Amino acid sequence: DANGILHVSAKDKATGKENKITIKANSGLSEAEIQKMEEDAAKYADEDRKLRETVDARNAADGMVHSVKKSLAEHGDKLDADEKAKIEAAIKEV
């Protein structure tokens, strides 16, 4: 339950005997530990947000590069050599 207590019972169908056990958690966090974790989470939230934005931007860029490479492979023969070279150079920069 919410207090970290587990109640378990088992009944043998053949004999009808039943056993019960209650398990209490004793490894919970203290209020000081919880407070420290909350402070750390708040302290690093901005840093985590920036890292997430960087990862998201990189993933989006990778997706665009893949799309452009695919289009270039399919339709590159319709471009003049200079245009194709510019696109390939732009891909390498990403």
N, CA, C and O atoms as a GROMACS GRO file, in nm:
protein
  376
    1ASP      N    1   0.082  -0.120   0.000
    1ASP     CA    2   0.000   0.000   0.000
    1ASP      C    3   0.086   0.126   0.000
    1ASP      O    4   0.208   0.117  -0.020
    2ALA      N    5   0.028   0.241   0.022
    2ALA     CA    6   0.100   0.368   0.015
    2ALA      C    7   0.205   0.381   0.125
    2ALA      O    8   0.298   0.461   0.111
    3ASN      N    9   0.192   0.305   0.230
    3ASN     CA   10   0.287   0.313   0.341
    3ASN      C   11   0.400   0.212   0.328
    3ASN      O   12   0.482   0.199   0.419
    4GLY      N   13   0.406   0.140   0.217
    4GLY     CA   14   0.512   0.044   0.196
    4GLY      C   15   0.488  -0.087   0.268
    4GLY      O   16   0.582  -0.160   0.298
    5ILE      N   17   0.361  -0.118   0.296
    5ILE     CA   18   0.327  -0.243   0.363
    5ILE      C   19   0.260  -0.336   0.262
    5ILE      O   20   0.169  -0.296   0.191
    6LEU      N   21   0.307  -0.462   0.258
    6LEU     CA   22   0.252  -0.560   0.166
    6LEU      C   23   0.188  -0.671   0.248
    6LEU      O   24   0.252  -0.732   0.334
    7HIS      N   25   0.061  -0.698   0.221
    7HIS     CA   26  -0.012  -0.806   0.287
    7HIS      C   27  -0.028  -0.918   0.186
    7HIS      O   28  -0.079  -0.897   0.076
    8VAL      N   29   0.015  -1.040   0.224
    8VAL     CA   30   0.007  -1.155   0.135
    8VAL      C   31  -0.059  -1.270   0.210
    8VAL      O   32  -0.030  -1.295   0.327
    9SER      N   33  -0.149  -1.339   0.139
    9SER     CA   34  -0.207  -1.459   0.198
    9SER      C   35  -0.211  -1.568   0.092
    9SER      O   36  -0.222  -1.540  -0.027
   10ALA      N   37  -0.201  -1.693   0.138
   10ALA     CA   38  -0.205  -1.808   0.048
   10ALA      C   39  -0.288  -1.916   0.114
   10ALA      O   40  -0.281  -1.939   0.235
   11LYS      N   41  -0.369  -1.984   0.030
   11LYS     CA   42  -0.455  -2.089   0.083
   11LYS      C   43  -0.434  -2.215   0.000
   11LYS      O   44  -0.442  -2.212  -0.123
   12ASP      N   45  -0.408  -2.325   0.068
   12ASP     CA   46  -0.392  -2.454   0.002
   12ASP      C   47  -0.532  -2.506  -0.028
   12ASP      O   48  -0.610  -2.529   0.064
   13LYS      N   49  -0.564  -2.524  -0.154
   13LYS     CA   50  -0.698  -2.568  -0.193
   13LYS      C   51  -0.729  -2.710  -0.147
   13LYS      O   52  -0.844  -2.742  -0.117
   14ALA      N   53  -0.628  -2.793  -0.142
   14ALA     CA   54  -0.650  -2.933  -0.104
   14ALA      C   55  -0.680  -2.946   0.045
   14ALA      O   56  -0.771  -3.020   0.083
   15THR      N   57  -0.605  -2.875   0.128
   15THR     CA   58  -0.621  -2.891   0.273
   15THR      C   59  -0.704  -2.781   0.336
   15THR      O   60  -0.758  -2.798   0.445
   16GLY      N   61  -0.715  -2.668   0.266
   16GLY     CA   62  -0.790  -2.555   0.321
   16GLY      C   63  -0.709  -2.471   0.417
   16GLY      O   64  -0.760  -2.373   0.471
   17LYS      N   65  -0.583  -2.508   0.440
   17LYS     CA   66  -0.498  -2.431   0.530
   17LYS      C   67  -0.462  -2.298   0.464
   17LYS      O   68  -0.441  -2.290   0.343
   18GLU      N   69  -0.456  -2.194   0.546
   18GLU     CA   70  -0.426  -2.061   0.497
   18GLU      C   71  -0.315  -1.999   0.580
   18GLU      O   72  -0.313  -2.012   0.702
   19ASN      N   73  -0.223  -1.930   0.512
   19ASN     CA   74  -0.115  -1.858   0.578
   19ASN      C   75  -0.118  -1.714   0.533
   19ASN      O   76  -0.151  -1.683   0.418
   20LYS      N   77  -0.084  -1.625   0.625
   20LYS     CA   78  -0.079  -1.482   0.593
   20LYS      C   79   0.053  -1.426   0.641
   20LYS      O   80   0.110  -1.472   0.741
   21ILE      N   81   0.102  -1.325   0.568
   21ILE     CA   82   0.226  -1.258   0.607
   21ILE      C   83   0.213  -1.110   0.572
   21ILE      O   84   0.151  -1.072   0.473
   22THR      N   85   0.273  -1.028   0.655
   22THR     CA   86   0.277  -0.883   0.630
   22THR      C   87   0.423  -0.842   0.621
   22THR      O   88   0.503  -0.870   0.710
   23ILE      N   89   0.457  -0.774   0.512
   23ILE     CA   90   0.594  -0.729   0.489
   23ILE      C   91   0.596  -0.578   0.495
   23ILE      O   92   0.523  -0.510   0.422
   24LYS      N   93   0.680  -0.526   0.583
   24LYS     CA   94   0.692  -0.381   0.598
   24LYS      C   95   0.825  -0.334   0.541
   24LYS      O   96   0.930  -0.392   0.569
   25ALA      N   97   0.819  -0.229   0.460
   25ALA     CA   98   0.941  -0.174   0.402
   25ALA      C   99   1.017  -0.096   0.508
   25ALA      O  100   0.958  -0.016   0.581
   26ASN      N  101   1.146  -0.119   0.516
   26ASN     CA  102   1.226  -0.043   0.610
   26ASN      C  103   1.340   0.031   0.540
   26ASN      O  104   1.432   0.081   0.604
   27SER      N  105   1.332   0.036   0.408
   27SER     CA  106   1.439   0.101   0.333
   27SER      C  107   1.391   0.232   0.269
   27SER      O  108   1.448   0.276   0.169
   28GLY      N  109   1.289   0.291   0.324
   28GLY     CA  110   1.237   0.416   0.269
   28GLY      C  111   1.335   0.531   0.290
   28GLY      O  112   1.427   0.521   0.371
   29LEU      N  113   1.313   0.638   0.219
   29LEU     CA  114   1.400   0.755   0.230
   29LEU      C  115   1.356   0.843   0.347
   29LEU      O  116   1.237   0.854   0.378
   30SER      N  117   1.453   0.904   0.410
   30SER     CA  118   1.422   0.998   0.518
   30SER      C  119   1.375   1.130   0.457
   30SER      O  120   1.396   1.155   0.338
   31GLU      N  121   1.314   1.212   0.537
   31GLU     CA  122   1.268   1.344   0.490
   31GLU      C  123   1.386   1.427   0.439
   31GLU      O  124   1.372   1.499   0.340
   32ALA      N  125   1.501   1.417   0.504
   32ALA     CA  126   1.619   1.492   0.462
   32ALA      C  127   1.667   1.444   0.324
   32ALA      O  128   1.707   1.525   0.240
   33GLU      N  129   1.663   1.314   0.303
   33GLU     CA  130   1.703   1.260   0.173
   33GLU      C  131   1.608   1.304   0.062
   33GLU      O  132   1.651   1.338  -0.048
   34ILE      N  133   1.480   1.302   0.092
   34ILE     CA  134   1.380   1.348  -0.005
   34ILE      C  135   1.400   1.494  -0.037
   34ILE      O  136   1.395   1.534  -0.154
   35GLN      N  137   1.422   1.575   0.065
   35GLN     CA  138   1.445   1.719   0.046
   35GLN      C  139   1.568   1.743  -0.041
   35GLN      O  140   1.567   1.829  -0.130
   36LYS      N  141   1.675   1.669  -0.015
   36LYS     CA  142   1.798   1.682  -0.093
   36LYS      C  143   1.773   1.646  -0.239
   36LYS      O  144   1.822   1.715  -0.329
   37MET      N  145   1.698   1.540  -0.262
   37MET     CA  146   1.668   1.498  -0.399
   37MET      C  147   1.585   1.605  -0.471
   37MET      O  148   1.608   1.633  -0.589
   38GLU      N  149   1.490   1.664  -0.401
   38GLU     CA  150   1.407   1.770  -0.461
   38GLU      C  151   1.493   1.892  -0.494
   38GLU      O  152   1.476   1.952  -0.600
   39GLU      N  153   1.584   1.927  -0.405
   39GLU     CA  154   1.673   2.041  -0.429
   39GLU      C  155   1.764   2.015  -0.549
   39GLU      O  156   1.785   2.103  -0.633
   40ASP      N  157   1.818   1.893  -0.557
   40ASP     CA  158   1.903   1.857  -0.670
   40ASP      C  159   1.825   1.861  -0.802
   40ASP      O  160   1.876   1.908  -0.903
   41ALA      N  161   1.702   1.812  -0.799
   41ALA     CA  162   1.619   1.814  -0.920
   41ALA      C  163   1.594   1.957  -0.966
   41ALA      O  164   1.602   1.986  -1.085
   42ALA      N  165   1.564   2.045  -0.874
   42ALA     CA  166   1.541   2.185  -0.909
   42ALA      C  167   1.671   2.250  -0.958
   42ALA      O  168   1.670   2.330  -1.052
   43LYS      N  169   1.781   2.216  -0.893
   43LYS     CA  170   1.911   2.274  -0.927
   43LYS      C  171   1.952   2.239  -1.070
   43LYS      O  172   2.006   2.323  -1.142
   44TYR      N  173   1.926   2.115  -1.111
   44TYR     CA  174   1.969   2.069  -1.243
   44TYR      C  175   1.860   2.072  -1.349
   44TYR      O  176   1.884   2.029  -1.462
   45ALA      N  177   1.743   2.122  -1.317
   45ALA     CA  178   1.632   2.123  -1.413
   45ALA      C  179   1.665   2.204  -1.537
   45ALA      O  180   1.636   2.160  -1.648
   46ASP      N  181   1.724   2.321  -1.521
   46ASP     CA  182   1.756   2.405  -1.637
   46ASP      C  183   1.863   2.339  -1.724
   46ASP      O  184   1.854   2.341  -1.847
   47GLU      N  185   1.961   2.282  -1.660
   47GLU     CA  186   2.068   2.212  -1.733
   47GLU      C  187   2.010   2.092  -1.810
   47GLU      O  188   2.046   2.068  -1.925
   48ASP      N  189   1.920   2.018  -1.745
   48ASP     CA  190   1.855   1.905  -1.809
   48ASP      C  191   1.770   1.950  -1.928
   48ASP      O  192   1.770   1.884  -2.032
   49ARG      N  193   1.700   2.061  -1.914
   49ARG     CA  194   1.616   2.114  -2.021
   49ARG      C  195   1.701   2.151  -2.142
   49ARG      O  196   1.666   2.121  -2.256
   50LYS      N  197   1.814   2.218  -2.116
   50LYS     CA  198   1.903   2.257  -2.226
   50LYS      C  199   1.960   2.135  -2.297
   50LYS      O  200   1.970   2.133  -2.420
   51LEU      N  201   1.997   2.035  -2.221
   51LEU     CA  202   2.050   1.912  -2.281
   51LEU      C  203   1.943   1.845  -2.366
   51LEU      O  204   1.972   1.797  -2.475
   52ARG      N  205   1.821   1.842  -2.316
   52ARG     CA  206   1.709   1.782  -2.390
   52ARG      C  207   1.685   1.857  -2.521
   52ARG      O  208   1.663   1.795  -2.625
   53GLU      N  209   1.690   1.990  -2.516
   53GLU     CA  210   1.671   2.070  -2.637
   53GLU      C  211   1.781   2.041  -2.739
   53GLU      O  212   1.755   2.034  -2.859
   54THR      N  213   1.904   2.026  -2.691
   54THR     CA  214   2.016   1.996  -2.780
   54THR      C  215   1.997   1.859  -2.846
   54THR      O  216   2.018   1.844  -2.967
   55VAL      N  217   1.959   1.761  -2.768
   55VAL     CA  218   1.937   1.627  -2.820
   55VAL      C  219   1.822   1.627  -2.921
   55VAL      O  220   1.831   1.565  -3.026
   56ASP      N  221   1.713   1.697  -2.889
   56ASP     CA  222   1.599   1.706  -2.980
   56ASP      C  223   1.638   1.773  -3.111
   56ASP      O  224   1.597   1.729  -3.218
   57ALA      N  225   1.716   1.880  -3.103
   57ALA     CA  226   1.759   1.951  -3.224
   57ALA      C  227   1.849   1.861  -3.308
   57ALA      O  228   1.839   1.859  -3.431
   58ARG      N  229   1.937   1.787  -3.243
   58ARG     CA  230   2.026   1.696  -3.316
   58ARG      C  231   1.947   1.586  -3.386
   58ARG      O  232   1.974   1.551  -3.501
   59ASN      N  233   1.848   1.532  -3.316
   59ASN     CA  234   1.764   1.428  -3.376
   59ASN      C  235   1.688   1.482  -3.496
   59ASN      O  236   1.676   1.414  -3.598
   60ALA      N  237   1.636   1.604  -3.485
   60ALA     CA  238   1.564   1.665  -3.596
   60ALA      C  239   1.658   1.687  -3.715
   60ALA      O  240   1.621   1.660  -3.829
   61ALA      N  241   1.778   1.735  -3.687
   61ALA     CA  242   1.877   1.757  -3.793
   61ALA      C  243   1.914   1.625  -3.862
   61ALA      O  244   1.923   1.619  -3.984
   62ASP      N  245   1.934   1.520  -3.783
   62ASP     CA  246   1.965   1.390  -3.840
   62ASP      C  247   1.852   1.341  -3.930
   62ASP      O  248   1.876   1.283  -4.036
   63GLY      N  249   1.728   1.365  -3.888
   63GLY     CA  250   1.613   1.326  -3.969
   63GLY      C  251   1.609   1.401  -4.101
   63GLY      O  252   1.580   1.343  -4.206
   64MET      N  253   1.638   1.530  -4.095
   64MET     CA  254   1.640   1.609  -4.218
   64MET      C  255   1.752   1.565  -4.311
   64MET      O  256   1.732   1.556  -4.433
   65VAL      N  257   1.869   1.538  -4.255
   65VAL     CA  258   1.982   1.492  -4.337
   65VAL      C  259   1.945   1.361  -4.407
   65VAL      O  260   1.972   1.344  -4.526
   66HIS      N  261   1.885   1.272  -4.334
   66HIS     CA  262   1.844   1.144  -4.394
   66HIS      C  263   1.746   1.167  -4.509
   66HIS      O  264   1.759   1.107  -4.616
   67SER      N  265   1.650   1.254  -4.486
   67SER     CA  266   1.550   1.284  -4.588
   67SER      C  267   1.614   1.347  -4.713
   67SER      O  268   1.581   1.310  -4.825
   68VAL      N  269   1.705   1.441  -4.692
   68VAL     CA  270   1.772   1.507  -4.804
   68VAL      C  271   1.859   1.407  -4.880
   68VAL      O  272   1.862   1.408  -5.003
   69LYS      N  273   1.931   1.321  -4.808
   69LYS     CA  274   2.014   1.221  -4.874
   69LYS      C  275   1.928   1.128  -4.960
   69LYS      O  276   1.966   1.093  -5.072
   70LYS      N  277   1.815   1.089  -4.906
   70LYS     CA  278   1.725   1.000  -4.980
   70LYS      C  279   1.674   1.070  -5.106
   70LYS      O  280   1.672   1.011  -5.214
   71SER      N  281   1.631   1.195  -5.091
   71SER     CA  282   1.583   1.272  -5.208
   71SER      C  283   1.693   1.292  -5.310
   71SER      O  284   1.669   1.284  -5.430
   72LEU      N  285   1.813   1.319  -5.261
   72LEU     CA  286   1.926   1.340  -5.351
   72LEU      C  287   1.959   1.212  -5.428
   72LEU      O  288   1.991   1.217  -5.547
   73ALA      N  289   1.950   1.099  -5.361
   73ALA     CA  290   1.976   0.972  -5.428
   73ALA      C  291   1.871   0.943  -5.534
   73ALA      O  292   1.902   0.891  -5.641
   74GLU      N  293   1.745   0.979  -5.504
   74GLU     CA  294   1.637   0.951  -5.597
   74GLU      C  295   1.630   1.052  -5.713
   74GLU      O  296   1.598   1.015  -5.826
   75HIS      N  297   1.661   1.179  -5.682
   75HIS     CA  298   1.640   1.284  -5.781
   75HIS      C  299   1.764   1.367  -5.813
   75HIS      O  300   1.757   1.468  -5.882
   76GLY      N  301   1.878   1.323  -5.762
   76GLY     CA  302   2.002   1.399  -5.781
   76GLY      C  303   2.042   1.414  -5.926
   76GLY      O  304   2.109   1.511  -5.963
   77ASP      N  305   2.002   1.319  -6.008
   77ASP     CA  306   2.037   1.327  -6.150
   77ASP      C  307   1.964   1.440  -6.223
   77ASP      O  308   1.999   1.475  -6.335
   78LYS      N  309   1.863   1.496  -6.158
   78LYS     CA  310   1.787   1.606  -6.219
   78LYS      C  311   1.845   1.743  -6.184
   78LYS      O  312   1.801   1.846  -6.236
   79LEU      N  313   1.945   1.744  -6.095
   79LEU     CA  314   2.010   1.870  -6.054
   79LEU      C  315   2.138   1.889  -6.133
   79LEU      O  316   2.201   1.793  -6.178
   80ASP      N  317   2.176   2.016  -6.149
   80ASP     CA  318   2.306   2.038  -6.212
   80ASP      C  319   2.415   2.011  -6.108
   80ASP      O  320   2.387   2.011  -5.988
   81ALA      N  321   2.534   1.989  -6.153
   81ALA     CA  322   2.644   1.947  -6.066
   81ALA      C  323   2.672   2.046  -5.955
   81ALA      O  324   2.704   2.006  -5.843
   82ASP      N  325   2.661   2.177  -5.983
   82ASP     CA  326   2.688   2.280  -5.883
   82ASP      C  327   2.586   2.274  -5.770
   82ASP      O  328   2.622   2.280  -5.652
   83GLU      N  329   2.457   2.262  -5.805
   83GLU     CA  330   2.351   2.252  -5.704
   83GLU      C  331   2.372   2.128  -5.617
   83GLU      O  332   2.362   2.135  -5.494
   84LYS      N  333   2.400   2.017  -5.681
   84LYS     CA  334   2.420   1.892  -5.608
   84LYS      C  335   2.539   1.903  -5.513
   84LYS      O  336   2.534   1.854  -5.401
   85ALA      N  337   2.646   1.967  -5.558
   85ALA     CA  338   2.766   1.985  -5.474
   85ALA      C  339   2.735   2.073  -5.353
   85ALA      O  340   2.783   2.046  -5.243
   86LYS      N  341   2.654   2.177  -5.374
   86LYS     CA  342   2.616   2.266  -5.262
   86LYS      C  343   2.535   2.189  -5.158
   86LYS      O  344   2.556   2.205  -5.037
   87ILE      N  345   2.443   2.106  -5.204
   87ILE     CA  346   2.361   2.028  -5.112
   87ILE      C  347   2.447   1.929  -5.035
   87ILE      O  348   2.431   1.914  -4.914
   88GLU      N  349   2.537   1.862  -5.104
   88GLU     CA  350   2.624   1.765  -5.037
   88GLU      C  351   2.716   1.833  -4.935
   88GLU      O  352   2.744   1.776  -4.830
   89ALA      N  353   2.761   1.953  -4.966
   89ALA     CA  354   2.845   2.029  -4.872
   89ALA      C  355   2.765   2.068  -4.749
   89ALA      O  356   2.815   2.062  -4.637
   90ALA      N  357   2.640   2.108  -4.770
   90ALA     CA  358   2.554   2.147  -4.658
   90ALA      C  359   2.528   2.026  -4.567
   90ALA      O  360   2.524   2.039  -4.444
   91ILE      N  361   2.510   1.911  -4.627
   91ILE     CA  362   2.488   1.789  -4.548
   91ILE      C  363   2.610   1.760  -4.461
   91ILE      O  364   2.596   1.723  -4.344
   92LYS      N  365   2.728   1.777  -4.516
   92LYS     CA  366   2.852   1.750  -4.440
   92LYS      C  367   2.868   1.845  -4.322
   92LYS      O  368   2.926   1.809  -4.220
   93GLU      N  369   2.816   1.967  -4.335
   93GLU     CA  370   2.826   2.065  -4.226
   93GLU      C  371   2.740   2.026  -4.107
   93GLU      O  372   2.772   2.058  -3.992
   94VAL      N  373   2.631   1.958  -4.134
   94VAL     CA  374   2.540   1.917  -4.027
   94VAL      C  375   2.600   1.798  -3.957
   94VAL      O  376   2.541   1.746  -3.863
   0.00000   0.00000   0.00000
